[in-house]
Amino acid sequence: MPFLDVSDLLSDPMFADAATVARATVTVDPLTGRTVEAMTETAISVVVTSDKGRNLQRNPEAAISTGSILMHSTFRFTEGGEGLDADIVTWNGRRYTVVTVDDYSRYGAGFTCATCRLLAPR
């Protein structure tokens, strides 16, 4: 196991920023067969770093702005799964969806890194 513990940095105000995570649990109503979504929001502390930045894709139909960031936190993000949708993270006035989650708990208690893709570019 590595000797480096970065968990203190993840809450250090010199590095960390505030974000909100919206998590949707999805169940199937046995009477109607329709899905029912229950949303919960959680305020978290994250360290945000650049991934691919913002890119402009010029297509014949339209120009599309895309982008992604990395969010490091002790919060357990999810990219979706059984009964869960992918987390939606609001940070710096923009909404991102979690596409991958890496477990780096070897470098500190609960340390995860989520790759987040921009949902609605300005």
C-alpha positions as CSV (number, residue, x, y, z in Angstrom):
1,M,0.0,0.0,0.0
2,P,1.3,3.5,-0.9
3,F,2.4,5.7,2.0
4,L,0.8,8.8,0.4
5,D,-2.5,9.8,2.0
6,V,-4.2,12.6,0.1
7,S,-7.6,12.5,1.9
8,D,-6.6,15.7,3.9
9,L,-6.2,17.6,0.6
10,L,-9.6,16.7,-0.5
11,S,-11.1,18.8,2.3
12,D,-8.5,21.5,2.4
13,P,-10.1,24.9,1.5
14,M,-7.1,25.8,-0.6
15,F,-8.0,23.0,-3.0
16,A,-11.6,21.9,-2.4
17,D,-14.7,23.5,-3.7
18,A,-18.4,22.9,-3.1
19,A,-20.7,20.9,-5.4
20,T,-24.1,19.3,-5.3
21,V,-24.7,15.7,-6.3
22,A,-28.2,14.6,-7.5
23,R,-28.7,10.9,-7.3
24,A,-31.8,9.1,-8.7
25,T,-32.9,5.8,-7.6
26,V,-35.2,4.0,-10.1
27,T,-37.8,1.4,-9.2
28,V,-40.6,-0.2,-11.2
29,D,-44.1,0.3,-10.0
30,P,-45.6,-3.3,-9.8
31,L,-49.1,-2.0,-10.5
32,T,-48.4,0.1,-13.6
33,G,-45.0,-1.4,-14.8
34,R,-43.7,2.2,-15.1
35,T,-40.4,3.4,-13.6
36,V,-40.6,5.7,-10.6
37,E,-37.6,7.9,-9.9
38,A,-36.7,9.3,-6.5
39,M,-34.1,12.1,-6.5
40,T,-31.9,13.1,-3.5
41,E,-29.4,15.9,-3.5
42,T,-26.2,16.0,-1.4
43,A,-23.8,18.9,-0.8
44,I,-20.2,17.6,-1.1
45,S,-16.6,18.9,-1.1
46,V,-14.6,18.2,-4.3
47,V,-11.3,19.0,-5.9
48,V,-11.9,19.7,-9.6
49,T,-9.2,19.3,-12.2
50,S,-9.3,19.5,-16.0
51,D,-9.8,16.4,-18.1
52,K,-10.3,17.2,-21.8
53,G,-11.5,20.8,-21.2
54,R,-14.2,22.2,-23.5
55,N,-14.1,21.3,-27.2
56,L,-16.1,22.6,-30.1
57,Q,-17.1,19.9,-32.6
58,R,-18.2,21.4,-35.9
59,N,-20.6,19.2,-37.8
60,P,-22.6,19.9,-40.9
61,E,-25.8,19.9,-38.8
62,A,-24.6,22.0,-35.9
63,A,-21.6,23.1,-33.8
64,I,-21.6,21.1,-30.5
65,S,-19.7,22.2,-27.4
66,T,-18.5,19.2,-25.3
67,G,-16.3,19.0,-22.3
68,S,-15.3,16.9,-19.2
69,I,-13.6,17.4,-15.9
70,L,-12.3,15.2,-13.1
71,M,-13.8,15.4,-9.6
72,H,-11.8,14.0,-6.7
73,S,-13.6,13.4,-3.4
74,T,-14.3,11.1,-0.5
75,F,-17.9,11.0,-1.7
76,R,-18.8,7.7,-3.5
77,F,-19.9,8.7,-6.9
78,T,-21.8,6.3,-9.2
79,E,-22.0,6.0,-12.9
80,G,-25.2,4.1,-12.6
81,G,-26.2,0.5,-12.1
82,E,-28.8,-1.7,-10.6
83,G,-31.6,0.7,-9.5
84,L,-29.5,3.8,-9.9
85,D,-29.0,6.4,-12.6
86,A,-25.6,8.1,-13.0
87,D,-25.0,10.9,-10.6
88,I,-25.6,14.5,-11.9
89,V,-23.1,16.9,-10.3
90,T,-23.6,20.7,-10.3
91,W,-20.4,22.6,-10.0
92,N,-19.5,26.2,-10.9
93,G,-23.0,26.8,-12.3
94,R,-22.8,23.8,-14.8
95,R,-24.2,20.3,-14.7
96,Y,-22.1,17.2,-15.4
97,T,-23.0,13.6,-15.5
98,V,-20.7,11.0,-14.0
99,V,-19.4,8.6,-16.7
100,T,-16.7,6.7,-14.9
101,V,-15.6,6.3,-11.3
102,D,-12.1,5.2,-10.2
103,D,-11.4,4.0,-6.7
104,Y,-8.2,5.4,-5.3
105,S,-8.8,4.5,-1.6
106,R,-5.2,3.2,-1.5
107,Y,-4.2,6.9,-1.4
108,G,-6.7,7.9,1.4
109,A,-9.9,6.8,3.0
110,G,-12.6,6.7,0.4
111,F,-10.7,8.7,-2.2
112,T,-12.5,8.4,-5.6
113,C,-12.1,10.2,-8.9
114,A,-15.0,10.7,-11.2
115,T,-14.8,11.6,-14.9
116,C,-17.7,13.9,-15.5
117,R,-19.1,15.0,-18.9
118,L,-20.7,18.4,-19.4
119,L,-24.5,18.1,-19.8
120,A,-25.8,21.5,-21.0
121,P,-23.1,23.8,-22.3
122,R,-23.6,27.5,-22.2
